[in-house]
Amino acid sequence: MINGKLHVGIGFATGRKSFQDVLRAYLFHLEESEFLNGPVAMSLFVAYDLSYSGTTKEDYTRVGSIINDRFVRCNFIGREDIAAEAQELCSRGVIAKEDVETCFGRGYAAQRNIILYKAMQQHVDCLIFIDDDEYPMAVTRSGENALWSGQHVIEDHVKYLQFSDITNGYHCGYVSPLPALEFDGIVDEPVFRSFVGALSSDVLKWDDLKKVMQAGGVTYADKQVLIDRKALLVEEEHHSKFITGGNLGINLTKKEKVLPFYNPPGARGEDSFLSTCLTGHTVKRIPCYTFHDGFSLYGTLLHGTLPTRLREINFYDSQAVIRRFSAACTGWIRYKPLYVYITDRPHYRAVMDGAKAALEAAIPNICAYFNDSAFAGILAELDRYDGLVQEHYGQFLHMQEVWKAVRDSIC
């Protein structure tokens, strides 16, 4: 609480200066719902990475009054700020110097962890992570037309976090980096399905991806979710309660339940690995959508332009689409070994050997189809991260211990 008001934190782990446009859109929705007229105070936490898209510190810290006036505190956290926090923890004997990289190194997990730490320091009651390419709106389809509805994302998280440890909303738009694909004599459906199966861990499900491909790369919101407006309890499946890193709320009032993010070096999946730690947590899927602008096509949505049709994405549009898909495949395969090791250890070796065999068979066709040899490196990445899986698992466990010390040091 802050001055008797519920203290709500908004967190961005970002490397894009366009996060300011996204944040303004959320603030306009808060004004429309009169949320800020209630007993609520908000703080902003932006952990920024200057190397991601060649930005400057001022791209994040120079915000106008529309943003600044609506927060009691604005925290802008760069590498030097993270280093200073880590040094302070070391000087107090909370963590050892060699553990700084474990908790507050580089990457999205480290950015999210420093936001968690700063929010807990400032006695934030609930923290809501917003991705810088996800907008507070839902798109459904009626015939050939796209229908839009505004979503009160922050308000819904605050509402349901009163009775939850973690809340996670839904996603629509260009959720997957996989656009439409035309099968031919080089890559047919069985080959591509085998390729996707080899990459998959928690996120990729063939039936879901096939529907997205058939819809031109677009995921439409479920109208029934928007009509029913019901929160659902997320049950544990395969030792995991699946969550995503954006449209994510975390209750900070129970300090012992606030857990860190982790991903293997050079990989993603920080939300997936947190998902494996939530056995004793109440996790709810809440009825609010965000529109994922995964190909950066619809920034004008934030300025009121609502297209009646969404563009279909295919691999013939540009080389950038292929590069994005290739990069996503690399990211998926890098975190697959550790995820399987955590969630399905008895079958780990069989799963890895099966994935390698499937990739060996499919990759020549995939490279030929896209006329891009970058896909050939995916198998080597699987071999490398398979060989490092026990080291990464040790880091994963050690992260929990280091975080507990950091968390318990907060007064």
MIZADREN-373245 format. One record per residue (C-alpha): residue number from 1; residue in three letters; chain; z, y, x. Coordinates in steps of 0.1 Angstrom, whole numbers, plus 5000, padded with zeros to 4 digits. Each point is the difference from the previous one (the first is absolute). Example, Ala and Ser with C-alpha at 12.3 -4.5 7.8 and 13.67 -1.06 7.14 Angstrom:
[1 "ALA" "A" [5078 4955 5123]]
[2 "SER" "A" [4993 5034 5014]]
***
This chain:
[1 "MET" "A" [5000 5000 5000]]
[2 "ILE" "A" [4995 5036 5011]]
[3 "ASN" "A" [5019 5028 4981]]
[4 "GLY" "A" [5006 4975 4972]]
[5 "LYS" "A" [4963 4992 4996]]
[6 "LEU" "A" [4982 4968 5006]]
[7 "HIS" "A" [4984 5003 5035]]
[8 "VAL" "A" [4964 4986 5000]]
[9 "GLY" "A" [4981 4996 5032]]
[10 "ILE" "A" [4962 5000 5002]]
[11 "GLY" "A" [4986 4982 5031]]
[12 "PHE" "A" [4966 5002 5016]]
[13 "ALA" "A" [4991 4979 5031]]
[14 "THR" "A" [4967 5017 5008]]
[15 "GLY" "A" [4974 5010 5024]]
[16 "ARG" "A" [4979 5021 4976]]
[17 "LYS" "A" [5005 5037 4993]]
[18 "SER" "A" [4986 4993 4965]]
[19 "PHE" "A" [5035 4986 4991]]
[20 "GLN" "A" [5007 5036 4990]]
[21 "ASP" "A" [4974 4998 4972]]
[22 "VAL" "A" [5014 4967 4988]]
[23 "LEU" "A" [5036 5014 5000]]
[24 "ARG" "A" [4990 5030 4980]]
[25 "ALA" "A" [4985 4977 4973]]
[26 "TYR" "A" [5033 4982 4997]]
[27 "LEU" "A" [5018 5033 4998]]
[28 "PHE" "A" [4978 5012 4972]]
[29 "HIS" "A" [5008 4968 4981]]
[30 "LEU" "A" [5037 5007 5005]]
[31 "GLU" "A" [4995 5035 4985]]
[32 "GLU" "A" [4981 4986 4970]]
[33 "SER" "A" [5028 4975 4993]]
[34 "GLU" "A" [5027 5027 5006]]
[35 "PHE" "A" [5017 4975 5023]]
[36 "LEU" "A" [5013 5026 5024]]
[37 "ASN" "A" [5017 5019 4971]]
[38 "GLY" "A" [5026 4971 4999]]
[39 "PRO" "A" [5029 4992 5023]]
[40 "VAL" "A" [4977 4991 5029]]
[41 "ALA" "A" [4996 5013 5036]]
[42 "MET" "A" [4971 4989 5022]]
[43 "SER" "A" [4995 4997 5038]]
[44 "LEU" "A" [4968 4994 5018]]
[45 "PHE" "A" [4996 4976 5030]]
[46 "VAL" "A" [4966 5000 5018]]
[47 "ALA" "A" [4997 4978 5031]]
[48 "TYR" "A" [4967 5010 5015]]
[49 "ASP" "A" [4977 4985 5026]]
[50 "LEU" "A" [4978 5025 5018]]
[51 "SER" "A" [4978 4973 5016]]
[52 "TYR" "A" [4988 4984 4968]]
[53 "SER" "A" [4974 5026 4990]]
[54 "GLY" "A" [5003 5027 5027]]
[55 "THR" "A" [5024 5023 4982]]
[56 "THR" "A" [5025 5026 5012]]
[57 "LYS" "A" [5037 5004 4992]]
[58 "GLU" "A" [4992 5031 4979]]
[59 "ASP" "A" [4978 4979 4977]]
[60 "TYR" "A" [5032 4984 4988]]
[61 "THR" "A" [5027 5027 5004]]
[62 "ARG" "A" [4980 5030 4987]]
[63 "VAL" "A" [5004 4994 4963]]
[64 "GLY" "A" [4998 5027 4973]]
[65 "SER" "A" [5025 5011 4975]]
[66 "ILE" "A" [4987 4975 4974]]
[67 "ILE" "A" [5015 4973 5021]]
[68 "ASN" "A" [5028 5017 5019]]
[69 "ASP" "A" [5017 5016 4970]]
[70 "ARG" "A" [5004 4967 4982]]
[71 "PHE" "A" [5021 4983 5026]]
[72 "VAL" "A" [5035 5006 5012]]
[73 "ARG" "A" [4989 4987 5034]]
[74 "CYS" "A" [4967 4993 5017]]
[75 "ASN" "A" [5001 4976 5029]]
[76 "PHE" "A" [4970 4998 5023]]
[77 "ILE" "A" [5004 4972 5025]]
[78 "GLY" "A" [4977 4996 5030]]
[79 "ARG" "A" [5003 4979 5032]]
[80 "GLU" "A" [5023 5025 5017]]
[81 "ASP" "A" [5023 5000 4970]]
[82 "ILE" "A" [5001 4962 4999]]
[83 "ALA" "A" [5008 4999 5038]]
[84 "ALA" "A" [5028 5025 4995]]
[85 "GLU" "A" [5016 4979 4972]]
[86 "ALA" "A" [4996 4969 5021]]
[87 "GLN" "A" [5017 5017 5030]]
[88 "GLU" "A" [5028 5011 4978]]
[89 "LEU" "A" [5006 4965 4988]]
[90 "CYS" "A" [4999 4987 5036]]
[91 "SER" "A" [5025 5027 5012]]
[92 "ARG" "A" [5024 4989 4972]]
[93 "GLY" "A" [4997 4964 5010]]
[94 "VAL" "A" [4985 4990 4967]]
[95 "ILE" "A" [4970 4983 5015]]
[96 "ALA" "A" [4990 4991 5035]]
[97 "LYS" "A" [4972 5019 5017]]
[98 "GLU" "A" [4978 4969 5000]]
[99 "ASP" "A" [5003 4998 4962]]
[100 "VAL" "A" [4986 5034 4993]]
[101 "GLU" "A" [4964 4987 4999]]
[102 "THR" "A" [5012 4972 4976]]
[103 "CYS" "A" [5011 5023 4973]]
[104 "PHE" "A" [4982 5033 5006]]
[105 "GLY" "A" [4969 4991 5020]]
[106 "ARG" "A" [4964 5008 4988]]
[107 "GLY" "A" [4982 4991 4968]]
[108 "TYR" "A" [5006 5001 4963]]
[109 "ALA" "A" [5032 4979 5002]]
[110 "ALA" "A" [5016 5024 5024]]
[111 "GLN" "A" [4989 5030 4979]]
[112 "ARG" "A" [5016 4985 4969]]
[113 "ASN" "A" [5032 4991 5019]]
[114 "ILE" "A" [5005 5035 5013]]
[115 "ILE" "A" [4995 5013 4964]]
[116 "LEU" "A" [5026 4975 4987]]
[117 "TYR" "A" [5024 5010 5027]]
[118 "LYS" "A" [4997 5037 4995]]
[119 "ALA" "A" [5002 4996 4962]]
[120 "MET" "A" [5032 4980 5003]]
[121 "GLN" "A" [5015 5026 5024]]
[122 "GLN" "A" [4994 5026 4974]]
[123 "HIS" "A" [5016 4979 4972]]
[124 "VAL" "A" [4968 4996 4980]]
[125 "ASP" "A" [5006 4978 4970]]
[126 "CYS" "A" [4965 4986 4996]]
[127 "LEU" "A" [4969 5002 5022]]
[128 "ILE" "A" [4965 4997 4987]]
[129 "PHE" "A" [4972 4992 5024]]
[130 "ILE" "A" [4966 5015 4991]]
[131 "ASP" "A" [4968 4991 5019]]
[132 "ASP" "A" [4978 5029 5010]]
[133 "ASP" "A" [4969 4984 4983]]
[134 "GLU" "A" [5016 4991 4967]]
[135 "TYR" "A" [5000 5025 4971]]
[136 "PRO" "A" [5022 5001 4968]]
[137 "MET" "A" [4975 4988 4975]]
[138 "ALA" "A" [4986 4968 4985]]
[139 "VAL" "A" [4964 4991 4992]]
[140 "THR" "A" [4990 4976 4974]]
[141 "ARG" "A" [4966 4990 4987]]
[142 "SER" "A" [4985 5002 4966]]
[143 "GLY" "A" [4965 4987 5000]]
[144 "GLU" "A" [4983 5018 5028]]
[145 "ASN" "A" [5024 5030 5000]]
[146 "ALA" "A" [5030 5006 5021]]
[147 "LEU" "A" [5030 5013 4981]]
[148 "TRP" "A" [5028 5018 5019]]
[149 "SER" "A" [5037 5005 4993]]
[150 "GLY" "A" [5026 5019 5020]]
[151 "GLN" "A" [5030 4980 5012]]
[152 "HIS" "A" [5035 5011 5005]]
[153 "VAL" "A" [5006 4980 5031]]
[154 "ILE" "A" [5030 5017 5015]]
[155 "GLU" "A" [5017 5003 4966]]
[156 "ASP" "A" [4996 4963 4993]]
[157 "HIS" "A" [5014 4989 5034]]
[158 "VAL" "A" [5030 5022 4995]]
[159 "LYS" "A" [5006 4986 4965]]
[160 "TYR" "A" [4998 4963 5011]]
[161 "LEU" "A" [5018 5003 5033]]
[162 "GLN" "A" [5032 5007 4981]]
[163 "PHE" "A" [5000 4962 4993]]
[164 "SER" "A" [4980 4987 5029]]
[165 "ASP" "A" [5001 4997 5038]]
[166 "ILE" "A" [4962 5004 5004]]
[167 "THR" "A" [4973 5011 4976]]
[168 "ASN" "A" [4963 4996 5005]]
[169 "GLY" "A" [4972 5013 4978]]
[170 "TYR" "A" [4964 4988 4994]]
[171 "HIS" "A" [4968 5010 5018]]
[172 "CYS" "A" [4965 5006 4987]]
[173 "GLY" "A" [4968 5015 5015]]
[174 "TYR" "A" [4987 4988 5033]]
[175 "VAL" "A" [5030 4978 5008]]
[176 "SER" "A" [4982 4975 5022]]
[177 "PRO" "A" [4977 5008 5029]]
[178 "LEU" "A" [4977 4973 4986]]
[179 "PRO" "A" [4970 5016 4981]]
[180 "ALA" "A" [4973 4982 4980]]
[181 "LEU" "A" [4983 4972 5019]]
[182 "GLU" "A" [4967 4983 4993]]
[183 "PHE" "A" [5000 4963 5009]]
[184 "ASP" "A" [4968 4987 5017]]
[185 "GLY" "A" [4987 4973 5023]]
[186 "ILE" "A" [5022 5013 5029]]
[187 "VAL" "A" [5033 5003 4982]]
[188 "ASP" "A" [5005 4982 4967]]
[189 "GLU" "A" [5031 5000 4978]]
[190 "PRO" "A" [5016 4969 5016]]
[191 "VAL" "A" [4996 5014 5035]]
[192 "PHE" "A" [5015 5034 4991]]
[193 "ARG" "A" [5028 4984 4980]]
[194 "SER" "A" [5009 4979 5030]]
[195 "PHE" "A" [4999 5031 5022]]
[196 "VAL" "A" [5023 5019 4977]]
[197 "GLY" "A" [5023 4970 4997]]
[198 "ALA" "A" [5004 4998 5037]]
[199 "LEU" "A" [5010 5037 5001]]
[200 "SER" "A" [5024 4999 4970]]
[201 "SER" "A" [5037 5000 5000]]
[202 "ASP" "A" [5017 5019 4972]]
[203 "VAL" "A" [4975 5026 4990]]
[204 "LEU" "A" [4966 4983 4998]]
[205 "LYS" "A" [4994 4978 4970]]
[206 "TRP" "A" [4964 4988 4995]]
[207 "ASP" "A" [4999 5002 4962]]
[208 "ASP" "A" [5013 5036 5001]]
[209 "LEU" "A" [4976 5010 5028]]
[210 "LYS" "A" [4971 4985 4982]]
[211 "LYS" "A" [5007 5021 4970]]
[212 "VAL" "A" [5002 5031 5022]]
[213 "MET" "A" [4967 4992 5016]]
[214 "GLN" "A" [4984 4995 4966]]
[215 "ALA" "A" [5013 5034 4990]]
[216 "GLY" "A" [4984 5017 5029]]
[217 "GLY" "A" [5032 5002 5021]]
[218 "VAL" "A" [5020 5017 4972]]
[219 "THR" "A" [5033 4987 4986]]
[220 "TYR" "A" [5007 5015 4965]]
[221 "ALA" "A" [5034 5005 4986]]
[222 "ASP" "A" [5013 4975 4974]]
[223 "LYS" "A" [5000 5017 4967]]
[224 "GLN" "A" [5028 4978 4987]]
[225 "VAL" "A" [5023 5011 5028]]
[226 "LEU" "A" [4993 5036 4990]]
[227 "ILE" "A" [5006 4993 4964]]
[228 "ASP" "A" [5031 4978 5002]]
[229 "ARG" "A" [5017 5021 5027]]
[230 "LYS" "A" [5024 4972 5010]]
[231 "ALA" "A" [5016 4993 5034]]
[232 "LEU" "A" [4998 4964 5012]]
[233 "LEU" "A" [5024 4982 5023]]
[234 "VAL" "A" [4982 4989 5032]]
[235 "GLU" "A" [5008 4963 5005]]
[236 "GLU" "A" [5001 4984 5034]]
[237 "GLU" "A" [4970 4979 5008]]
[238 "HIS" "A" [4994 4982 5033]]
[239 "HIS" "A" [5031 5017 5015]]
[240 "SER" "A" [4987 5035 4992]]
[241 "LYS" "A" [5004 5026 4973]]
[242 "PHE" "A" [4966 5017 5004]]
[243 "ILE" "A" [5000 5038 5003]]
[244 "THR" "A" [4976 5026 5014]]
[245 "GLY" "A" [5008 5029 5023]]
[246 "GLY" "A" [4988 5027 4977]]
[247 "ASN" "A" [5011 5008 4964]]
[248 "LEU" "A" [5033 4986 5013]]
[249 "GLY" "A" [5036 5010 4992]]
[250 "ILE" "A" [5031 4991 5019]]
[251 "ASN" "A" [5036 5005 4987]]
[252 "LEU" "A" [5020 5014 5029]]
[253 "THR" "A" [5034 5000 4983]]
[254 "LYS" "A" [5009 4965 5012]]
[255 "LYS" "A" [4997 5004 5037]]
[256 "GLU" "A" [5003 4963 5008]]
[257 "LYS" "A" [4968 4993 4979]]
[258 "VAL" "A" [4978 5025 5018]]
[259 "LEU" "A" [4978 4979 5023]]
[260 "PRO" "A" [4975 5009 5028]]
[261 "PHE" "A" [4963 4997 5002]]
[262 "TYR" "A" [4984 4979 5027]]
[263 "ASN" "A" [4966 4989 5011]]
[264 "PRO" "A" [4987 4982 5031]]
[265 "PRO" "A" [4987 5023 5027]]
[266 "GLY" "A" [4965 5011 4991]]
[267 "ALA" "A" [5001 4985 4965]]
[268 "ARG" "A" [5008 5012 4965]]
[269 "GLY" "A" [5019 4983 4973]]
[270 "GLU" "A" [5033 5019 5002]]
[271 "ASP" "A" [5003 4998 4962]]
[272 "SER" "A" [4993 4963 5000]]
[273 "PHE" "A" [5027 4993 5026]]
[274 "LEU" "A" [5025 5020 4980]]
[275 "SER" "A" [4990 4979 4970]]
[276 "THR" "A" [5014 4969 5018]]
[277 "CYS" "A" [5035 5016 5003]]
[278 "LEU" "A" [5006 5007 4963]]
[279 "THR" "A" [5016 4968 4988]]
[280 "GLY" "A" [5032 5018 4990]]
[281 "HIS" "A" [4983 5031 4987]]
[282 "THR" "A" [4991 5011 4965]]
[283 "VAL" "A" [4963 5009 5002]]
[284 "LYS" "A" [4981 5014 4970]]
[285 "ARG" "A" [4963 5005 4993]]
[286 "ILE" "A" [5000 5033 4981]]
[287 "PRO" "A" [4973 5012 4976]]
[288 "CYS" "A" [4984 5028 5020]]
[289 "TYR" "A" [4967 4999 5018]]
[290 "THR" "A" [4986 5019 5030]]
[291 "PHE" "A" [4963 5003 5007]]
[292 "HIS" "A" [4991 4988 5035]]
[293 "ASP" "A" [4972 5020 5015]]
[294 "GLY" "A" [4994 4974 5027]]
[295 "PHE" "A" [4966 5013 5010]]
[296 "SER" "A" [5009 5037 4998]]
[297 "LEU" "A" [4974 5006 4973]]
[298 "TYR" "A" [5021 5018 4973]]
[299 "GLY" "A" [5021 5028 5016]]
[300 "THR" "A" [4986 5022 4972]]
[301 "LEU" "A" [5022 4981 4976]]
[302 "LEU" "A" [5028 5020 5013]]
[303 "HIS" "A" [4982 5032 4989]]
[304 "GLY" "A" [4993 4988 4964]]
[305 "THR" "A" [4966 4984 5003]]
[306 "LEU" "A" [5001 4967 4980]]
[307 "PRO" "A" [4968 4980 5004]]
[308 "THR" "A" [4988 4980 4970]]
[309 "ARG" "A" [4989 4972 5022]]
[310 "LEU" "A" [5013 4987 5033]]
[311 "ARG" "A" [4977 4994 5028]]
[312 "GLU" "A" [4993 4964 5010]]
[313 "ILE" "A" [5005 4993 5036]]
[314 "ASN" "A" [4978 4976 5019]]
[315 "PHE" "A" [4994 4992 5036]]
[316 "TYR" "A" [4966 5016 4999]]
[317 "ASP" "A" [5015 5035 4994]]
[318 "SER" "A" [5010 5006 5036]]
[319 "GLN" "A" [5011 4984 5033]]
[320 "ALA" "A" [5034 5016 4994]]
[321 "VAL" "A" [5006 4976 4971]]
[322 "ILE" "A" [4993 4970 5022]]
[323 "ARG" "A" [5023 5014 5028]]
[324 "ARG" "A" [5028 5005 4975]]
[325 "PHE" "A" [4997 4965 4987]]
[326 "SER" "A" [4999 4986 5036]]
[327 "ALA" "A" [5031 5020 5009]]
[328 "ALA" "A" [5018 4987 4969]]
[329 "CYS" "A" [4991 4964 5009]]
[330 "THR" "A" [5015 5006 5035]]
[331 "GLY" "A" [5031 5014 4985]]
[332 "TRP" "A" [5004 4972 4975]]
[333 "ILE" "A" [4996 4973 5026]]
[334 "ARG" "A" [5024 5016 5025]]
[335 "TYR" "A" [5029 4998 4976]]
[336 "LYS" "A" [4991 4966 4984]]
[337 "PRO" "A" [5018 4978 5027]]
[338 "LEU" "A" [5033 5017 4997]]
[339 "TYR" "A" [4999 5002 4962]]
[340 "VAL" "A" [4992 4963 4997]]
[341 "TYR" "A" [5027 4992 5026]]
[342 "ILE" "A" [5026 5018 4979]]
[343 "THR" "A" [4989 4988 4966]]
[344 "ASP" "A" [4986 4965 5006]]
[345 "ARG" "A" [5012 4987 5034]]
[346 "PRO" "A" [4998 4963 4991]]
[347 "HIS" "A" [4963 5003 4995]]
[348 "TYR" "A" [4994 5027 5027]]
[349 "ARG" "A" [4980 4980 5024]]
[350 "ALA" "A" [4978 4985 4973]]
[351 "VAL" "A" [4993 5034 4985]]
[352 "MET" "A" [4991 5015 5034]]
[353 "ASP" "A" [4977 4971 5009]]
[354 "GLY" "A" [4983 5002 4966]]
[355 "ALA" "A" [4995 5037 5004]]
[356 "LYS" "A" [4985 4996 5034]]
[357 "ALA" "A" [4976 4973 4989]]
[358 "ALA" "A" [4989 5021 4970]]
[359 "LEU" "A" [4994 5030 5022]]
[360 "GLU" "A" [4980 4980 5026]]
[361 "ALA" "A" [4977 4988 4972]]
[362 "ALA" "A" [4996 5033 4982]]
[363 "ILE" "A" [5000 5027 5026]]
[364 "PRO" "A" [4964 4994 5013]]
[365 "ASN" "A" [4987 5005 4965]]
[366 "ILE" "A" [5022 5030 4994]]
[367 "CYS" "A" [4988 5017 5032]]
[368 "ALA" "A" [4964 4992 4991]]
[369 "TYR" "A" [5004 5013 4965]]
[370 "PHE" "A" [5015 5034 5010]]
[371 "ASN" "A" [4980 5001 5033]]
[372 "ASP" "A" [5033 5009 5017]]
[373 "SER" "A" [5016 4980 5028]]
[374 "ALA" "A" [5034 5016 4994]]
[375 "PHE" "A" [5009 4972 4976]]
[376 "ALA" "A" [4997 4976 5029]]
[377 "GLY" "A" [5033 5013 5014]]
[378 "ILE" "A" [5020 4990 4970]]
[379 "LEU" "A" [5005 4964 5012]]
[380 "ALA" "A" [5012 5012 5034]]
[381 "GLU" "A" [5025 5022 4983]]
[382 "LEU" "A" [5013 4971 4980]]
[383 "ASP" "A" [5004 4979 5032]]
[384 "ARG" "A" [5018 5029 5017]]
[385 "TYR" "A" [5025 5007 4972]]
[386 "ASP" "A" [5005 4963 4994]]
[387 "GLY" "A" [5010 4997 5036]]
[388 "LEU" "A" [5025 5029 4996]]
[389 "VAL" "A" [5015 4990 4967]]
[390 "GLN" "A" [5034 4989 5013]]
[391 "GLU" "A" [5003 5031 5021]]
[392 "HIS" "A" [4991 5021 4969]]
[393 "TYR" "A" [5025 4981 4979]]
[394 "GLY" "A" [5027 5007 5025]]
[395 "GLN" "A" [4991 5037 4998]]
[396 "PHE" "A" [5001 4998 4962]]
[397 "LEU" "A" [5036 4985 5001]]
[398 "HIS" "A" [5011 5024 5027]]
[399 "MET" "A" [4987 5030 4979]]
[400 "GLN" "A" [5024 4990 4972]]
[401 "GLU" "A" [5030 5001 5025]]
[402 "VAL" "A" [4990 5033 5015]]
[403 "TRP" "A" [4994 5015 4966]]
[404 "LYS" "A" [5034 4989 4988]]
[405 "ALA" "A" [5016 5018 5029]]
[406 "VAL" "A" [4980 5031 4993]]
[407 "ARG" "A" [5007 4999 4963]]
[408 "ASP" "A" [5037 4994 5005]]
[409 "SER" "A" [5003 5030 5023]]
[410 "ILE" "A" [4991 5024 4972]]
[411 "CYS" "A" [5031 5017 4985]]
***
